[in-house]
Amino acid sequence: DWSSDVCSSDLKNKSIKINKKLINKSISCDKEKFTDLLVILLDNAIKYSAENSSVDVYVEEYKNKTKFVVKDYGIGILESDLPLIFSRFYRSNKARTTNAENSFGLGLSIAKQIVSLHNGTIKVESAFKKGSTFTIVV
């Protein structure tokens, strides 16, 4: 279960609930890398969420492919930062980085590389102070 790989201390300390809606479908992938991808997205969602909030994780069929969605209701990302967040070493605005003292800005860059290795797409929709939704299609 990839969700058990996520930093459970943040999950428990912040009292964040994970809402899952999953389908039972296998995909052809590098299991270790794909697990890393999902952990990166879920870890970020938890890291940037407020206490006592929730994170939604959906897996569903989409045009003969599989769509993975990780949605948080946290601090969001400024619109001006959205085109840059998948760049190596990029760290968004100060409101986000003060929550991530140990971050090097590599997670989303690695996530994008993993998605590319699987011939998929990754996109983000976000509203500052309302949350972010990351969608992967493979």
N, CA, C and O atoms as CSV, one atom per row, in Angstrom:
chain,resi,resn,atom,element,x,y,z
A,1,ASP,N,N,0.844,-1.182,0.000
A,1,ASP,CA,C,0.000,0.000,0.000
A,1,ASP,C,C,0.885,1.239,0.000
A,1,ASP,O,O,1.539,1.535,1.000
A,2,TRP,N,N,0.910,1.964,-1.113
A,2,TRP,CA,C,1.793,3.108,-1.246
A,2,TRP,C,C,1.492,4.206,-0.249
A,2,TRP,O,O,2.391,4.971,0.100
A,3,SER,N,N,0.256,4.314,0.227
A,3,SER,CA,C,-0.078,5.401,1.149
A,3,SER,C,C,0.590,5.216,2.501
A,3,SER,O,O,0.711,6.179,3.258
A,4,SER,N,N,1.027,4.005,2.823
A,4,SER,CA,C,1.726,3.783,4.087
A,4,SER,C,C,3.161,4.282,4.039
A,4,SER,O,O,3.806,4.393,5.081
A,5,ASP,N,N,3.683,4.591,2.831
A,5,ASP,CA,C,5.037,5.110,2.686
A,5,ASP,C,C,5.141,6.596,2.999
A,5,ASP,O,O,6.243,7.132,3.112
A,6,VAL,N,N,4.012,7.254,3.137
A,6,VAL,CA,C,4.010,8.692,3.373
A,6,VAL,C,C,4.402,8.976,4.815
A,6,VAL,O,O,4.131,8.182,5.716
A,7,CYS,N,N,5.033,10.100,5.014
A,7,CYS,CA,C,5.467,10.520,6.345
A,7,CYS,C,C,4.271,10.539,7.292
A,7,CYS,O,O,3.504,11.501,7.305
A,8,SER,N,N,4.113,9.499,8.068
A,8,SER,CA,C,2.933,9.366,8.912
A,8,SER,C,C,2.929,10.357,10.068
A,8,SER,O,O,1.863,10.644,10.614
A,9,SER,N,N,4.091,10.893,10.463
A,9,SER,CA,C,4.098,11.847,11.569
A,9,SER,C,C,3.356,13.123,11.191
A,9,SER,O,O,2.580,13.635,11.998
A,10,ASP,N,N,3.571,13.649,9.988
A,10,ASP,CA,C,2.814,14.826,9.545
A,10,ASP,C,C,1.329,14.513,9.485
A,10,ASP,O,O,0.494,15.318,9.900
A,11,LEU,N,N,1.014,13.350,8.970
A,11,LEU,CA,C,-0.382,12.943,8.843
A,11,LEU,C,C,-1.061,12.921,10.205
A,11,LEU,O,O,-2.170,13.435,10.357
A,12,LYS,N,N,-0.407,12.333,11.187
A,12,LYS,CA,C,-0.984,12.234,12.530
A,12,LYS,C,C,-0.919,13.559,13.277
A,12,LYS,O,O,-1.901,13.967,13.897
A,13,ASN,N,N,0.227,14.237,13.227
A,13,ASN,CA,C,0.382,15.491,13.959
A,13,ASN,C,C,-0.595,16.558,13.496
A,13,ASN,O,O,-1.058,17.363,14.304
A,14,LYS,N,N,-0.911,16.577,12.226
A,14,LYS,CA,C,-1.811,17.585,11.684
A,14,LYS,C,C,-3.261,17.105,11.620
A,14,LYS,O,O,-4.145,17.865,11.226
A,15,SER,N,N,-3.512,15.849,12.006
A,15,SER,CA,C,-4.864,15.263,11.982
A,15,SER,C,C,-5.508,15.409,10.609
A,15,SER,O,O,-6.627,15.905,10.479
A,16,ILE,N,N,-4.781,14.969,9.595
A,16,ILE,CA,C,-5.294,15.046,8.231
A,16,ILE,C,C,-5.922,13.717,7.854
A,16,ILE,O,O,-5.343,12.655,8.080
A,17,LYS,N,N,-7.101,13.787,7.283
A,17,LYS,CA,C,-7.819,12.596,6.844
A,17,LYS,C,C,-7.553,12.372,5.365
A,17,LYS,O,O,-7.629,13.311,4.573
A,18,ILE,N,N,-7.245,11.148,4.989
A,18,ILE,CA,C,-7.060,10.790,3.588
A,18,ILE,C,C,-8.345,10.127,3.103
A,18,ILE,O,O,-8.738,9.075,3.609
A,19,ASN,N,N,-8.995,10.746,2.124
A,19,ASN,CA,C,-10.196,10.185,1.504
A,19,ASN,C,C,-9.756,9.481,0.225
A,19,ASN,O,O,-9.164,10.104,-0.656
A,20,LYS,N,N,-10.042,8.186,0.120
A,20,LYS,CA,C,-9.617,7.412,-1.050
A,20,LYS,C,C,-10.826,6.928,-1.839
A,20,LYS,O,O,-11.823,6.476,-1.274
A,21,LYS,N,N,-10.711,7.035,-3.147
A,21,LYS,CA,C,-11.685,6.432,-4.060
A,21,LYS,C,C,-10.846,5.753,-5.140
A,21,LYS,O,O,-10.379,6.406,-6.074
A,22,LEU,N,N,-10.662,4.471,-5.011
A,22,LEU,CA,C,-9.740,3.742,-5.866
A,22,LEU,C,C,-10.468,2.675,-6.667
A,22,LEU,O,O,-11.493,2.149,-6.233
A,23,ILE,N,N,-9.933,2.363,-7.835
A,23,ILE,CA,C,-10.442,1.230,-8.603
A,23,ILE,C,C,-9.385,0.138,-8.570
A,23,ILE,O,O,-8.201,0.413,-8.378
A,24,ASN,N,N,-9.806,-1.065,-8.754
A,24,ASN,CA,C,-8.882,-2.190,-8.778
A,24,ASN,C,C,-8.461,-2.423,-10.221
A,24,ASN,O,O,-9.136,-3.127,-10.972
A,25,LYS,N,N,-7.351,-1.828,-10.592
A,25,LYS,CA,C,-6.867,-1.951,-11.957
A,25,LYS,C,C,-5.349,-1.986,-11.926
A,25,LYS,O,O,-4.715,-1.198,-11.225
A,26,SER,N,N,-4.780,-2.888,-12.678
A,26,SER,CA,C,-3.321,-2.909,-12.734
A,26,SER,C,C,-2.861,-2.105,-13.945
A,26,SER,O,O,-3.521,-2.072,-14.983
A,27,ILE,N,N,-1.712,-1.460,-13.779
A,27,ILE,CA,C,-1.120,-0.723,-14.885
A,27,ILE,C,C,0.303,-1.229,-15.070
A,27,ILE,O,O,0.936,-1.715,-14.133
A,28,SER,N,N,0.779,-1.107,-16.269
A,28,SER,CA,C,2.149,-1.503,-16.572
A,28,SER,C,C,3.063,-0.347,-16.173
A,28,SER,O,O,3.046,0.714,-16.797
A,29,CYS,N,N,3.867,-0.568,-15.119
A,29,CYS,CA,C,4.720,0.509,-14.634
A,29,CYS,C,C,5.879,-0.060,-13.827
A,29,CYS,O,O,5.882,-1.233,-13.452
A,30,ASP,N,N,6.843,0.779,-13.575
A,30,ASP,CA,C,7.911,0.473,-12.636
A,30,ASP,C,C,7.323,0.730,-11.253
A,30,ASP,O,O,7.148,1.881,-10.851
A,31,LYS,N,N,7.024,-0.329,-10.535
A,31,LYS,CA,C,6.292,-0.218,-9.275
A,31,LYS,C,C,7.003,0.693,-8.269
A,31,LYS,O,O,6.356,1.503,-7.606
A,32,GLU,N,N,8.315,0.568,-8.153
A,32,GLU,CA,C,9.059,1.376,-7.193
A,32,GLU,C,C,9.003,2.862,-7.554
A,32,GLU,O,O,8.768,3.709,-6.692
A,33,LYS,N,N,9.221,3.169,-8.828
A,33,LYS,CA,C,9.194,4.569,-9.258
A,33,LYS,C,C,7.786,5.153,-9.148
A,33,LYS,O,O,7.617,6.304,-8.744
A,34,PHE,N,N,6.787,4.365,-9.507
A,34,PHE,CA,C,5.423,4.870,-9.443
A,34,PHE,C,C,4.994,5.082,-7.985
A,34,PHE,O,O,4.256,6.019,-7.679
A,35,THR,N,N,5.453,4.221,-7.110
A,35,THR,CA,C,5.200,4.422,-5.682
A,35,THR,C,C,5.848,5.716,-5.223
A,35,THR,O,O,5.235,6.497,-4.495
A,36,ASP,N,N,7.096,5.948,-5.647
A,36,ASP,CA,C,7.775,7.199,-5.308
A,36,ASP,C,C,6.967,8.405,-5.784
A,36,ASP,O,O,6.832,9.391,-5.059
A,37,LEU,N,N,6.441,8.326,-6.980
A,37,LEU,CA,C,5.639,9.408,-7.550
A,37,LEU,C,C,4.435,9.726,-6.664
A,37,LEU,O,O,4.194,10.882,-6.318
A,38,LEU,N,N,3.691,8.694,-6.306
A,38,LEU,CA,C,2.493,8.898,-5.496
A,38,LEU,C,C,2.843,9.394,-4.098
A,38,LEU,O,O,2.117,10.206,-3.525
A,39,VAL,N,N,3.944,8.912,-3.554
A,39,VAL,CA,C,4.378,9.369,-2.235
A,39,VAL,C,C,4.764,10.848,-2.284
A,39,VAL,O,O,4.430,11.602,-1.371
A,40,ILE,N,N,5.461,11.269,-3.336
A,40,ILE,CA,C,5.826,12.687,-3.485
A,40,ILE,C,C,4.568,13.551,-3.466
A,40,ILE,O,O,4.501,14.541,-2.738
A,41,LEU,N,N,3.582,13.180,-4.258
A,41,LEU,CA,C,2.365,13.995,-4.357
A,41,LEU,C,C,1.568,13.994,-3.057
A,41,LEU,O,O,1.060,15.033,-2.634
A,42,LEU,N,N,1.460,12.843,-2.435
A,42,LEU,CA,C,0.698,12.757,-1.191
A,42,LEU,C,C,1.437,13.460,-0.056
A,42,LEU,O,O,0.816,14.136,0.764
A,43,ASP,N,N,2.742,13.306,-0.005
A,43,ASP,CA,C,3.536,13.970,1.022
A,43,ASP,C,C,3.412,15.488,0.899
A,43,ASP,O,O,3.245,16.179,1.904
A,44,ASN,N,N,3.493,16.013,-0.334
A,44,ASN,CA,C,3.319,17.457,-0.547
A,44,ASN,C,C,1.925,17.899,-0.130
A,44,ASN,O,O,1.766,18.936,0.515
A,45,ALA,N,N,0.923,17.125,-0.490
A,45,ALA,CA,C,-0.454,17.487,-0.141
A,45,ALA,C,C,-0.615,17.598,1.377
A,45,ALA,O,O,-1.268,18.514,1.874
A,46,ILE,N,N,-0.019,16.666,2.097
A,46,ILE,CA,C,-0.095,16.693,3.563
A,46,ILE,C,C,0.714,17.858,4.118
A,46,ILE,O,O,0.253,18.572,5.009
A,47,LYS,N,N,1.918,18.047,3.591
A,47,LYS,CA,C,2.813,19.095,4.075
A,47,LYS,C,C,2.180,20.478,3.962
A,47,LYS,O,O,2.354,21.315,4.849
A,48,TYR,N,N,1.443,20.724,2.876
A,48,TYR,CA,C,0.895,22.056,2.632
A,48,TYR,C,C,-0.568,22.195,3.008
A,48,TYR,O,O,-1.216,23.173,2.636
A,49,SER,N,N,-1.096,21.217,3.748
A,49,SER,CA,C,-2.473,21.282,4.215
A,49,SER,C,C,-2.526,21.798,5.645
A,49,SER,O,O,-1.587,21.634,6.424
A,50,ALA,N,N,-3.635,22.415,5.960
A,50,ALA,CA,C,-3.859,22.904,7.319
A,50,ALA,C,C,-4.189,21.732,8.240
A,50,ALA,O,O,-4.580,20.654,7.792
A,51,GLU,N,N,-4.021,21.973,9.534
A,51,GLU,CA,C,-4.411,20.958,10.512
A,51,GLU,C,C,-5.905,20.679,10.389
A,51,GLU,O,O,-6.689,21.553,10.020
A,52,ASN,N,N,-6.279,19.447,10.705
A,52,ASN,CA,C,-7.680,19.004,10.700
A,52,ASN,C,C,-8.353,19.175,9.342
A,52,ASN,O,O,-9.544,19.475,9.263
A,53,SER,N,N,-7.585,18.984,8.280
A,53,SER,CA,C,-8.171,19.064,6.942
A,53,SER,C,C,-8.128,17.677,6.306
A,53,SER,O,O,-7.915,16.676,6.990
A,54,SER,N,N,-8.330,17.628,5.003
A,54,SER,CA,C,-8.329,16.334,4.324
A,54,SER,C,C,-7.587,16.426,2.999
A,54,SER,O,O,-7.361,17.506,2.455
A,55,VAL,N,N,-7.221,15.262,2.508
A,55,VAL,CA,C,-6.598,15.106,1.197
A,55,VAL,C,C,-7.392,14.027,0.479
A,55,VAL,O,O,-7.668,12.970,1.045
A,56,ASP,N,N,-7.757,14.297,-0.768
A,56,ASP,CA,C,-8.509,13.327,-1.564
A,56,ASP,C,C,-7.568,12.643,-2.542
A,56,ASP,O,O,-6.737,13.292,-3.179
A,57,VAL,N,N,-7.706,11.322,-2.656
A,57,VAL,CA,C,-6.924,10.538,-3.608
A,57,VAL,C,C,-7.906,9.714,-4.423
A,57,VAL,O,O,-8.658,8.905,-3.881
A,58,TYR,N,N,-7.890,9.931,-5.737
A,58,TYR,CA,C,-8.789,9.214,-6.637
A,58,TYR,C,C,-7.988,8.492,-7.696
A,58,TYR,O,O,-6.984,9.004,-8.191
A,59,VAL,N,N,-8.436,7.304,-8.038
A,59,VAL,CA,C,-7.903,6.571,-9.185
A,59,VAL,C,C,-9.119,6.120,-9.972
A,59,VAL,O,O,-10.020,5.480,-9.431
A,60,GLU,N,N,-9.138,6.461,-11.263
A,60,GLU,CA,C,-10.290,6.112,-12.089
A,60,GLU,C,C,-9.877,5.878,-13.530
A,60,GLU,O,O,-8.799,6.289,-13.957
A,61,GLU,N,N,-10.748,5.212,-14.271
A,61,GLU,CA,C,-10.521,4.998,-15.708
A,61,GLU,C,C,-10.714,6.321,-16.425
A,61,GLU,O,O,-11.588,7.111,-16.068
A,62,TYR,N,N,-9.886,6.559,-17.447
A,62,TYR,CA,C,-9.982,7.797,-18.196
A,62,TYR,C,C,-9.493,7.560,-19.621
A,62,TYR,O,O,-8.293,7.407,-19.851
A,63,LYS,N,N,-10.417,7.531,-20.575
A,63,LYS,CA,C,-10.084,7.354,-21.995
A,63,LYS,C,C,-9.103,6.195,-22.225
A,63,LYS,O,O,-8.038,6.391,-22.809
A,64,ASN,N,N,-9.456,5.018,-21.775
A,64,ASN,CA,C,-8.636,3.811,-21.904
A,64,ASN,C,C,-7.301,3.904,-21.179
A,64,ASN,O,O,-6.391,3.120,-21.447
A,65,LYS,N,N,-7.182,4.847,-20.273
A,65,LYS,CA,C,-5.983,5.002,-19.457
A,65,LYS,C,C,-6.414,5.049,-18.001
A,65,LYS,O,O,-7.583,4.840,-17.677
A,66,THR,N,N,-5.458,5.326,-17.134
A,66,THR,CA,C,-5.766,5.453,-15.714
A,66,THR,C,C,-5.411,6.860,-15.258
A,66,THR,O,O,-4.344,7.383,-15.579
A,67,LYS,N,N,-6.323,7.459,-14.506
A,67,LYS,CA,C,-6.112,8.812,-13.983
A,67,LYS,C,C,-5.960,8.736,-12.467
A,67,LYS,O,O,-6.775,8.133,-11.770
A,68,PHE,N,N,-4.896,9.363,-11.981
A,68,PHE,CA,C,-4.622,9.477,-10.555
A,68,PHE,C,C,-4.766,10.949,-10.178
A,68,PHE,O,O,-4.206,11.822,-10.840
A,69,VAL,N,N,-5.512,11.218,-9.119
A,69,VAL,CA,C,-5.727,12.592,-8.678
A,69,VAL,C,C,-5.390,12.684,-7.191
A,69,VAL,O,O,-5.861,11.879,-6.387
A,70,VAL,N,N,-4.565,13.680,-6.834
A,70,VAL,CA,C,-4.272,13.988,-5.434
A,70,VAL,C,C,-4.663,15.441,-5.220
A,70,VAL,O,O,-4.094,16.346,-5.830
A,71,LYS,N,N,-5.643,15.653,-4.345
A,71,LYS,CA,C,-6.200,16.994,-4.132
A,71,LYS,C,C,-6.112,17.362,-2.657
A,71,LYS,O,O,-6.536,16.611,-1.778
A,72,ASP,N,N,-5.549,18.541,-2.413
A,72,ASP,CA,C,-5.526,19.036,-1.036
A,72,ASP,C,C,-6.295,20.341,-0.948
A,72,ASP,O,O,-6.622,20.957,-1.963
A,73,TYR,N,N,-6.573,20.745,0.255
A,73,TYR,CA,C,-7.323,21.971,0.511
A,73,TYR,C,C,-6.449,22.917,1.331
A,73,TYR,O,O,-6.921,23.595,2.244
A,74,GLY,N,N,-5.176,22.942,0.985
A,74,GLY,CA,C,-4.179,23.692,1.739
A,74,GLY,C,C,-3.943,25.087,1.211
A,74,GLY,O,O,-4.860,25.764,0.745
A,75,ILE,N,N,-2.680,25.506,1.295
A,75,ILE,CA,C,-2.338,26.898,0.992
A,75,ILE,C,C,-2.288,27.209,-0.488
A,75,ILE,O,O,-2.277,28.380,-0.868
A,76,GLY,N,N,-2.256,26.193,-1.331
A,76,GLY,CA,C,-2.266,26.415,-2.766
A,76,GLY,C,C,-0.962,26.967,-3.300
A,76,GLY,O,O,0.021,27.104,-2.572
A,77,ILE,N,N,-0.973,27.278,-4.571
A,77,ILE,CA,C,0.207,27.768,-5.271
A,77,ILE,C,C,-0.199,29.023,-6.036
A,77,ILE,O,O,-1.248,29.057,-6.681
A,78,LEU,N,N,0.634,30.046,-5.958
A,78,LEU,CA,C,0.348,31.258,-6.716
A,78,LEU,C,C,0.331,30.961,-8.211
A,78,LEU,O,O,1.121,30.151,-8.695
A,79,GLU,N,N,-0.552,31.605,-8.927
A,79,GLU,CA,C,-0.661,31.392,-10.372
A,79,GLU,C,C,0.670,31.661,-11.081
A,79,GLU,O,O,1.015,30.976,-12.044
A,80,SER,N,N,1.401,32.643,-10.610
A,80,SER,CA,C,2.685,32.983,-11.226
A,80,SER,C,C,3.737,31.886,-11.028
A,80,SER,O,O,4.698,31.805,-11.793
A,81,ASP,N,N,3.560,31.048,-10.011
A,81,ASP,CA,C,4.506,29.965,-9.741
A,81,ASP,C,C,4.177,28.679,-10.495
A,81,ASP,O,O,5.048,27.826,-10.668
A,82,LEU,N,N,2.943,28.530,-10.940
A,82,LEU,CA,C,2.503,27.271,-11.557
A,82,LEU,C,C,3.383,26.805,-12.724
A,82,LEU,O,O,3.698,25.617,-12.789
A,83,PRO,N,N,3.794,27.680,-13.644
A,83,PRO,CA,C,4.612,27.187,-14.766
A,83,PRO,C,C,6.001,26.692,-14.341
A,83,PRO,O,O,6.687,26.034,-15.123
A,84,LEU,N,N,6.414,27.001,-13.120
A,84,LEU,CA,C,7.776,26.704,-12.682
A,84,LEU,C,C,7.895,25.534,-11.706
A,84,LEU,O,O,9.003,25.069,-11.438
A,85,ILE,N,N,6.787,25.059,-11.178
A,85,ILE,CA,C,6.878,24.117,-10.053
A,85,ILE,C,C,7.492,22.770,-10.396
A,85,ILE,O,O,7.942,22.064,-9.495
A,86,PHE,N,N,7.525,22.390,-11.669
A,86,PHE,CA,C,8.140,21.111,-12.035
A,86,PHE,C,C,9.618,21.262,-12.383
A,86,PHE,O,O,10.261,20.292,-12.781
A,87,SER,N,N,10.161,22.474,-12.236
A,87,SER,CA,C,11.577,22.722,-12.515
A,87,SER,C,C,12.433,22.278,-11.325
A,87,SER,O,O,12.033,22.409,-10.168
A,88,ARG,N,N,13.613,21.753,-11.638
A,88,ARG,CA,C,14.537,21.322,-10.578
A,88,ARG,C,C,14.923,22.497,-9.690
A,88,ARG,O,O,15.201,23.595,-10.172
A,89,PHE,N,N,14.934,22.249,-8.401
A,89,PHE,CA,C,15.358,23.195,-7.364
A,89,PHE,C,C,14.426,24.395,-7.204
A,89,PHE,O,O,14.726,25.303,-6.429
A,90,TYR,N,N,13.307,24.417,-7.920
A,90,TYR,CA,C,12.392,25.546,-7.767
A,90,TYR,C,C,11.602,25.395,-6.486
A,90,TYR,O,O,11.020,24.345,-6.215
A,91,ARG,N,N,11.591,26.446,-5.710
A,91,ARG,CA,C,10.772,26.475,-4.498
A,91,ARG,C,C,9.860,27.672,-4.602
A,91,ARG,O,O,10.306,28.789,-4.867
A,92,SER,N,N,8.610,27.439,-4.396
A,92,SER,CA,C,7.576,28.447,-4.596
A,92,SER,C,C,7.689,29.578,-3.581
A,92,SER,O,O,8.697,29.710,-2.887
A,93,ASN,N,N,6.671,30.363,-3.508
A,93,ASN,CA,C,6.631,31.537,-2.633
A,93,ASN,C,C,6.987,31.216,-1.184
A,93,ASN,O,O,6.980,30.054,-0.776
A,94,LYS,N,N,7.293,32.236,-0.426
A,94,LYS,CA,C,7.754,32.072,0.952
A,94,LYS,C,C,6.720,31.411,1.851
A,94,LYS,O,O,7.088,30.713,2.796
A,95,ALA,N,N,5.453,31.612,1.582
A,95,ALA,CA,C,4.425,30.978,2.416
A,95,ALA,C,C,4.530,29.464,2.342
A,95,ALA,O,O,4.310,28.779,3.341
A,96,ARG,N,N,4.862,28.933,1.171
A,96,ARG,CA,C,5.005,27.491,1.023
A,96,ARG,C,C,6.338,27.010,1.573
A,96,ARG,O,O,6.389,25.969,2.228
A,97,THR,N,N,7.410,27.738,1.324
A,97,THR,CA,C,8.728,27.234,1.708
A,97,THR,C,C,8.967,27.302,3.203
A,97,THR,O,O,9.801,26.550,3.707
A,98,THR,N,N,8.282,28.162,3.937
A,98,THR,CA,C,8.470,28.177,5.386
A,98,THR,C,C,7.908,26.903,6.007
A,98,THR,O,O,8.291,26.536,7.118
A,99,ASN,N,N,7.008,26.228,5.308
A,99,ASN,CA,C,6.474,24.953,5.777
A,99,ASN,C,C,7.374,23.784,5.385
A,99,ASN,O,O,7.113,22.644,5.770
A,100,ALA,N,N,8.411,24.055,4.635
A,100,ALA,CA,C,9.229,22.974,4.091
A,100,ALA,C,C,10.710,23.278,4.229
A,100,ALA,O,O,11.439,23.334,3.238
A,101,GLU,N,N,11.150,23.476,5.473
A,101,GLU,CA,C,12.537,23.841,5.707
A,101,GLU,C,C,13.511,22.826,5.129
A,101,GLU,O,O,14.609,23.196,4.713
A,102,ASN,N,N,13.134,21.574,5.095
A,102,ASN,CA,C,14.027,20.519,4.627
A,102,ASN,C,C,13.840,20.187,3.149
A,102,ASN,O,O,14.359,19.178,2.671
A,103,SER,N,N,13.117,21.011,2.436
A,103,SER,CA,C,12.839,20.759,1.032
A,103,SER,C,C,13.926,21.367,0.156
A,103,SER,O,O,14.446,22.445,0.446
A,104,PHE,N,N,14.262,20.660,-0.922
A,104,PHE,CA,C,15.256,21.157,-1.863
A,104,PHE,C,C,14.643,21.520,-3.208
A,104,PHE,O,O,15.364,21.912,-4.126
A,105,GLY,N,N,13.331,21.398,-3.343
A,105,GLY,CA,C,12.681,21.741,-4.594
A,105,GLY,C,C,12.858,20.693,-5.676
A,105,GLY,O,O,12.819,21.015,-6.863
A,106,LEU,N,N,13.054,19.442,-5.281
A,106,LEU,CA,C,13.267,18.372,-6.256
A,106,LEU,C,C,12.058,17.465,-6.446
A,106,LEU,O,O,11.945,16.807,-7.480
A,107,GLY,N,N,11.162,17.416,-5.483
A,107,GLY,CA,C,10.075,16.448,-5.505
A,107,GLY,C,C,9.225,16.476,-6.764
A,107,GLY,O,O,9.020,15.439,-7.396
A,108,LEU,N,N,8.731,17.643,-7.133
A,108,LEU,CA,C,7.857,17.716,-8.304
A,108,LEU,C,C,8.626,17.524,-9.601
A,108,LEU,O,O,8.062,17.044,-10.584
A,109,SER,N,N,9.901,17.889,-9.621
A,109,SER,CA,C,10.738,17.620,-10.787
A,109,SER,C,C,10.896,16.107,-10.975
A,109,SER,O,O,10.796,15.596,-12.091
A,110,ILE,N,N,11.140,15.412,-9.883
A,110,ILE,CA,C,11.255,13.944,-9.928
A,110,ILE,C,C,9.921,13.335,-10.339
A,110,ILE,O,O,9.883,12.403,-11.143
A,111,ALA,N,N,8.826,13.860,-9.790
A,111,ALA,CA,C,7.493,13.352,-10.152
A,111,ALA,C,C,7.269,13.461,-11.648
A,111,ALA,O,O,6.788,12.518,-12.276
A,112,LYS,N,N,7.612,14.605,-12.223
A,112,LYS,CA,C,7.426,14.798,-13.661
A,112,LYS,C,C,8.291,13.826,-14.462
A,112,LYS,O,O,7.841,13.307,-15.484
A,113,GLN,N,N,9.524,13.570,-14.017
A,113,GLN,CA,C,10.393,12.618,-14.705
A,113,GLN,C,C,9.797,11.215,-14.682
A,113,GLN,O,O,9.838,10.498,-15.683
A,114,ILE,N,N,9.244,10.830,-13.539
A,114,ILE,CA,C,8.645,9.497,-13.417
A,114,ILE,C,C,7.439,9.374,-14.341
A,114,ILE,O,O,7.264,8.347,-14.997
A,115,VAL,N,N,6.610,10.409,-14.396
A,115,VAL,CA,C,5.442,10.394,-15.282
A,115,VAL,C,C,5.905,10.285,-16.729
A,115,VAL,O,O,5.328,9.525,-17.508
A,116,SER,N,N,6.936,11.034,-17.094
A,116,SER,CA,C,7.475,10.977,-18.462
A,116,SER,C,C,7.996,9.585,-18.798
A,116,SER,O,O,7.799,9.106,-19.915
A,117,LEU,N,N,8.653,8.934,-17.852
A,117,LEU,CA,C,9.147,7.567,-18.072
A,117,LEU,C,C,8.012,6.591,-18.371
A,117,LEU,O,O,8.217,5.567,-19.023
A,118,HIS,N,N,6.821,6.918,-17.891
A,118,HIS,CA,C,5.649,6.071,-18.095
A,118,HIS,C,C,4.764,6.595,-19.230
A,118,HIS,O,O,3.610,6.185,-19.359
A,119,ASN,N,N,5.305,7.497,-20.049
A,119,ASN,CA,C,4.580,8.074,-21.186
A,119,ASN,C,C,3.236,8.672,-20.770
A,119,ASN,O,O,2.237,8.549,-21.478
A,120,GLY,N,N,3.238,9.317,-19.615
A,120,GLY,CA,C,2.010,9.917,-19.113
A,120,GLY,C,C,2.082,11.427,-19.079
A,120,GLY,O,O,3.036,12.033,-19.566
A,121,THR,N,N,1.061,12.022,-18.498
A,121,THR,CA,C,1.011,13.469,-18.328
A,121,THR,C,C,0.738,13.792,-16.869
A,121,THR,O,O,0.093,13.026,-16.154
A,122,ILE,N,N,1.241,14.938,-16.447
A,122,ILE,CA,C,0.946,15.431,-15.101
A,122,ILE,C,C,0.591,16.903,-15.227
A,122,ILE,O,O,1.248,17.653,-15.949
A,123,LYS,N,N,-0.447,17.305,-14.522
A,123,LYS,CA,C,-0.833,18.717,-14.538
A,123,LYS,C,C,-1.284,19.108,-13.143
A,123,LYS,O,O,-1.611,18.265,-12.308
A,124,VAL,N,N,-1.291,20.399,-12.921
A,124,VAL,CA,C,-1.713,20.920,-11.627
A,124,VAL,C,C,-2.696,22.056,-11.840
A,124,VAL,O,O,-2.556,22.867,-12.756
A,125,GLU,N,N,-3.680,22.090,-10.979
A,125,GLU,CA,C,-4.603,23.220,-10.884
A,125,GLU,C,C,-4.544,23.670,-9.442
A,125,GLU,O,O,-4.568,22.844,-8.531
A,126,SER,N,N,-4.469,24.963,-9.227
A,126,SER,CA,C,-4.343,25.444,-7.859
A,126,SER,C,C,-4.912,26.835,-7.719
A,126,SER,O,O,-4.907,27.631,-8.658
A,127,ALA,N,N,-5.399,27.109,-6.534
A,127,ALA,CA,C,-5.847,28.446,-6.172
A,127,ALA,C,C,-5.191,28.775,-4.833
A,127,ALA,O,O,-5.314,28.020,-3.868
A,128,PHE,N,N,-4.500,29.896,-4.786
A,128,PHE,CA,C,-3.789,30.276,-3.578
A,128,PHE,C,C,-4.754,30.345,-2.397
A,128,PHE,O,O,-5.817,30.961,-2.485
A,129,LYS,N,N,-4.375,29.714,-1.306
A,129,LYS,CA,C,-5.140,29.615,-0.056
A,129,LYS,C,C,-6.395,28.752,-0.177
A,129,LYS,O,O,-7.249,28.770,0.709
A,130,LYS,N,N,-6.509,27.987,-1.284
A,130,LYS,CA,C,-7.666,27.099,-1.442
A,130,LYS,C,C,-7.262,25.660,-1.711
A,130,LYS,O,O,-8.057,24.745,-1.500
A,131,GLY,N,N,-6.034,25.448,-2.174
A,131,GLY,CA,C,-5.581,24.082,-2.388
A,131,GLY,C,C,-5.092,23.814,-3.794
A,131,GLY,O,O,-5.150,24.672,-4.675
A,132,SER,N,N,-4.609,22.600,-3.977
A,132,SER,CA,C,-4.029,22.180,-5.258
A,132,SER,C,C,-4.530,20.801,-5.638
A,132,SER,O,O,-4.803,19.961,-4.781
A,133,THR,N,N,-4.645,20.584,-6.944
A,133,THR,CA,C,-5.035,19.286,-7.460
A,133,THR,C,C,-4.012,18.867,-8.508
A,133,THR,O,O,-3.831,19.545,-9.519
A,134,PHE,N,N,-3.346,17.741,-8.257
A,134,PHE,CA,C,-2.400,17.165,-9.209
A,134,PHE,C,C,-3.067,15.984,-9.884
A,134,PHE,O,O,-3.622,15.109,-9.219
A,135,THR,N,N,-3.012,15.961,-11.211
A,135,THR,CA,C,-3.642,14.899,-11.997
A,135,THR,C,C,-2.601,14.246,-12.887
A,135,THR,O,O,-1.893,14.917,-13.637
A,136,ILE,N,N,-2.520,12.930,-12.792
A,136,ILE,CA,C,-1.614,12.129,-13.615
A,136,ILE,C,C,-2.460,11.216,-14.468
A,136,ILE,O,O,-3.402,10.598,-13.972
A,137,VAL,N,N,-2.135,11.121,-15.762
A,137,VAL,CA,C,-2.810,10.178,-16.645
A,137,VAL,C,C,-1.731,9.313,-17.282
A,137,VAL,O,O,-0.802,9.824,-17.908
A,138,VAL,N,N,-1.861,7.987,-17.116
A,138,VAL,CA,C,-0.930,7.018,-17.716
A,138,VAL,C,C,-1.718,5.881,-18.348
A,138,VAL,O,O,-1.127,4.957,-18.908
